Amino acid sequence: MTQSLPFRAPARRVGRLVRPDCALHYEVTGSGPAIVFAHGLGGNQMSWWQQVGHFAQTHTCVTFAHRGFPPSSMPPGGPDPADFADDLAALVDALGLERFHLVGQSMGGWTVVEYALRHAGRLAGAVLCNTTGSIDFRRIPEPWRGRVDAWDKAARATAARLVEAGIHPGCGERLAREQPAMHWLYRQWDDMGQVIDKEAFRPRLSALRRRDPAELATVGCPVLCIVGTEDILIPPFAQEAIASVAPNVRVAYVEQAGHSAYFERAAEFNRLLEAFIRT
């Protein structure tokens, strides 16, 4: 009787890219067309475990930790998001990626938008998950703009209530109630980033949120915005508003998900991402 070969897990390698003022941790898993994932403020390269597990059989999945986020090293003075896009450019050059899809969630959206604007033609597609990145959502056109202040007031009140209840606003009450183990895991990854003074870091992010929504039309590739409909950190209607002035942008919604749809509803997120890459 012929014995079948055992299943083989996708090949994986781990490395560090030395930058002038820090070193970036990165991981490459699988083979095939490349997808690069940029994590949010509450995570690191491990945030994408449900995406790497899904895509690595058919794609090269590149995950990394932004500067200052362990296991990447801390630059003097703390991480500056203005350096994220250049870090990514150095990483993809070091890995020899000629053309790839780039996916960013929340803070990772700054990396995606700034890289896409500076390196038009390198991307096969860009995905923004519950983020507008450096696009200023307060500059979206009417009638959406008129909704921002009311949304902001309600969202701040909800976030304060969640924090008081011990729930991370980055995923929300539904995840904590329906998937408590996942909420615990999310908190663990967020705790790993406590070496960063996040109260000092957030104003740096906000200072870079100054681009006009129409600028996203110039990136030279299709853009998919995946939006958790219960997000309380970024207005869920902002991406639709951006799509109204950027013809290359389309929006897909994930129901019953908050700010981290990729984490909360991974199967649906992966389905949307897979369809976008395929088309």
Secondary structure as UniProt FT lines:
FT   STRAND          12..18
FT   STRAND          23..29
FT   STRAND          34..38
FT   TURN            41..42
FT   HELIX           45..48
FT   HELIX           49..55
FT   TURN            56..58
FT   STRAND          60..64
FT   TURN            67..68
FT   TURN            70..71
FT   TURN            76..77
FT   HELIX           81..83
FT   HELIX           84..95
FT   STRAND          100..105
FT   TURN            106..107
FT   HELIX           108..118
FT   TURN            120..121
FT   STRAND          123..129
FT   TURN            133..134
FT   HELIX           137..139
FT   TURN            142..144
FT   HELIX           145..147
FT   HELIX           148..164
FT   TURN            165..166
FT   TURN            169..171
FT   HELIX           173..178
FT   HELIX           180..192
FT   HELIX           193..195
FT   HELIX           198..208
FT   HELIX           213..218
FT   STRAND          223..228
FT   TURN            229..230
FT   TURN            236..237
FT   HELIX           238..243
FT   TURN            244..245
FT   TURN            247..248
FT   STRAND          249..254
FT   TURN            255..256
FT   TURN            259..260
FT   HELIX           261..264
FT   HELIX           266..278
//
